[in-house]
C-alpha cells in the first residue's frame, strides 16, 4: 500500500520534520514564513510551506562593528 504524505503539520511535528526547535517554528510563524491553515484553535502548517522553508538558507550575519540586535534607530540615540 502506498503511504500518503501528510498535508498539514502541528508546531511540534513541523519542528521535528525540520530538525529545529518548536521555538524556532514559533518565531518563523510570527514572521509569516509558513503558510498556515486554521482548524478551530489549531494552527497547522502546510507541507509545501515546510519544503519551501527547508530549501532556503536562514543565515543572518551579525555585523562585527555593531552589537547583535542594535537597530539603526538605536545607533542614533
C-alpha positions as CSV (number, residue, x, y, z in Angstrom):
1,X,0.0,0.0,0.0
2,X,1.2,3.5,-0.8
3,X,1.6,5.7,2.1
4,X,0.0,9.2,1.8
5,X,2.1,12.3,2.6
6,X,0.6,14.4,5.3
7,X,-0.8,17.8,4.2
8,X,-0.7,19.7,7.5
9,X,1.6,19.6,10.5
10,X,1.3,21.0,14.0
11,X,4.1,23.1,15.5
12,X,5.8,20.1,17.3
13,X,5.5,17.9,14.2
14,X,6.9,20.7,12.0
15,X,9.8,21.2,14.3
16,X,10.6,17.5,14.3
17,X,10.3,17.3,10.5
18,X,12.6,20.3,10.0
19,X,15.0,19.3,12.8
20,X,14.6,22.6,14.6
21,X,13.1,23.7,17.9
22,X,9.5,24.4,18.5
23,X,10.6,27.9,19.5
24,X,12.2,28.5,16.1
25,X,8.9,27.3,14.4
26,X,7.1,29.8,16.6
27,X,9.5,32.6,15.5
28,X,9.0,31.6,11.9
29,X,5.2,31.6,12.3
30,X,5.3,35.1,13.9
31,X,7.4,36.3,10.9
32,X,4.9,34.8,8.4
33,X,7.4,32.4,7.0
34,X,5.0,29.5,6.8
35,X,1.7,29.1,5.0
36,X,-0.8,28.1,7.6
37,X,-4.4,26.8,7.9
38,X,-6.5,27.2,11.0
39,X,-8.7,24.3,12.2
40,X,-10.6,25.5,15.2
41,X,-8.0,26.9,17.5
42,X,-5.1,24.9,16.0
43,X,-2.6,26.5,13.7
44,X,-1.4,23.9,11.1
45,X,1.5,24.4,8.7
46,X,1.2,23.2,5.1
47,X,3.6,20.5,3.8
48,X,4.6,22.6,0.7
49,X,5.4,25.5,3.1
50,X,7.7,23.3,5.1
51,X,9.5,22.2,2.0
52,X,10.0,25.8,0.8
53,X,11.3,26.9,4.2
54,X,13.7,23.9,4.3
55,X,15.1,24.7,0.8
56,X,16.1,28.2,1.8
57,X,19.1,29.4,3.7
58,X,18.3,31.0,7.1
59,X,21.6,32.6,7.8
60,X,21.6,36.1,9.3
61,X,25.1,37.6,9.5
62,X,25.9,39.7,12.5
63,X,28.0,42.9,11.9
64,X,31.3,42.9,13.6
65,X,31.1,46.7,14.2
66,X,27.6,46.6,15.6
67,X,26.4,44.5,18.5
68,X,23.7,42.0,17.7
69,X,20.1,43.4,18.0
70,X,21.2,47.0,17.7
71,X,19.0,48.8,15.1
72,X,19.9,51.9,13.2
73,X,17.5,53.9,15.4
74,X,19.4,52.7,18.5
75,X,22.7,53.9,17.0
76,X,21.3,57.4,16.5
77,X,20.3,57.7,20.1
